[in-house]
Amino acid sequence: MEYNLTMKIKTIIISKNGGPEVLELKESNIGRPSQDEVLIEHVAIGLNFIDVYHRSGLYPVQLPSGIGAEGAGIIKEVGSNERTLKLEIEYLILVSHLVLTHPIEFSLQRTLLKCLKILI
């Protein structure tokens, strides 16, 4: 994935609390990963009840906010402090702010479902 200083991505944003009608698809710009970050191209994402609670306002979050904390994908770029994760080769699970390798015998979608089942 090649880009200059920023690239355009699509995200689901909540700017106010409410039902599903408050979900907005927005285009955003992101820069290159900082020294302790990775850029992941998502293949599968998971939404769970915490996302519904955030959207509804039951568990308040600072708005505007994105939704979704779990996903599976491929690392496209790593920050300068990252020494163990490999580009393009390793499929990963992203659980909140933790990046884990996934068992290669399972698809990303199946691994994500297993991971979400464990977390719930």
Secondary structure, 3 states (H helix, E strand, C coil): CCCCCEEEEEEEEECCCCCHHHEEEEEEEEECCCCCCEEEEEEEEECCHHHHHHHHCCCCCCCCEECCCEEEEEEEEECCCCCCCCCCCCEEEEECCEEEECCCCCCHHHHHHHHHHHHC
